Amino acid sequence: MYRINKRALSVLVLVAIAILGMLFYIGRFLIFGGEWATSRLNPTVQSRGMITDRNGVVLAGVTDGRRTFAEDANVRRATLHAVGDREGNIGTGALRVYAPNMAGYNFLTGLYSRAGTGNTVALSIDSNLNVEAMRALDGRKGTVIVSNYQTGEVLCMVSSPTFDPIHPPHIDTLDDEEGVFLNRAIQAAYTPGSIFKIVTAAAAIETFEDVFWRTFVCTGAIHLGEDTVTCPSVHGEIDIVRGMRVSCNIVFCELALDLGADILSDYTARYDLSGRTRVGGIQTMIGNFDKAEPYTADLAWSGIGQYDNLVNPATMLRFVSAIANDGNAVELQLRKKSTLFSFLSNRSSRLMSAELARDLGDLIEIQNSDNFPGLQIHAKTGTAQVGGDRLPHAWYVGYITNPGHPLAFVVIVENSGTGSSIAAPIANRVLQAAIR
Ligand SMILES: [Zn+2]
């Protein structure tokens, strides 16, 4: 009797698992069926359909293979890299990436309907926010990305320089160095500079138990063999908390020298910063971290985001999103999420422990936020030296914890000046527009 009961119970458990599994796959099928059944190489996919922003503003349409764009010229210029251009020179635009979805996949039949005008694909982008970000960049080269760190939806993604897709630049007049067809958010990688101090801090917190009790002495320089690593200020006796706040190079160079290249490289890889990630299924540009020799200036510089370090802006966005989201990184999305099934489509992975995320969040909390009125902001500046007589890249990366606005952001302005003077005001302007 006992044995039969036990068997009956195990059969019931198996049946329950099977039913749950089926329900899970049906849910996934309803959401991802179109992606599963379509291939961008499928010749039967006809180009048609429409792309809107998250509020229904029409960004582009395709009829019989002909592409049309938004009515407002500012919207066209600000959403160009997210949407794509008329000639298809922007490979990562929604017009190309979501062509199968626009063409009209039907989840009941798994087929495309031959009649009709195709589907509307709603992007997660808010076109007003894009316009605001493009105005804030004011013609300078760079990128601004803002995402919801709980759902992964990208709300703002601009790349500058841009152009009006209905008046595209003539190919002969293009300067190769401008990279006007590049979506810098996805397809570029930059020297990170001091924003990388967050990674060095993460490695130090988990490696050295006494890290918050250590004190360093910043005399404005450390000499390593023939080389000298400098700090812009003489900070005197200083700990990691104040070191992050004032962005002291000496604190993080000393930590990098103690950690060594293997641990730093491991942490960079663990957060995918030396690898790549995906934005709406599109692969980002790969980052880089080279291991320098022990106790060298190269190793010290690599701990403060110089040397050969490179990071992609969207991958950096995912990293700061994870700090904001208790250590969980939600995959970045370019399509608006349906609220009904969003829990099924949140593809997240744990990048770090909740405890480490809290420590890092505390380290980069902006205490005196007069420059960010009304924002509860956690962020880090970066002023990445790029050599020669060119101005540094200005970075500002972080997140806000305002109720109802779980937003993470990355701003980079190429060859423009310091992170605090150039990139931070742009972040403030776009975030103010986002919480309005
Ligand atoms: Zn210093």
Boltz pocket constraint, residues with backbone or C-beta under 6 A from the ligand:
constraints:
  - pocket:
      binder: B
      contacts: [[A, 218], [A, 220], [A, 231], [A, 232], [A, 233], [A, 234], [A, 235], [A, 236], [A, 247], [A, 248], [A, 249], [A, 250], [A, 251]]
      max_distance: 6.0
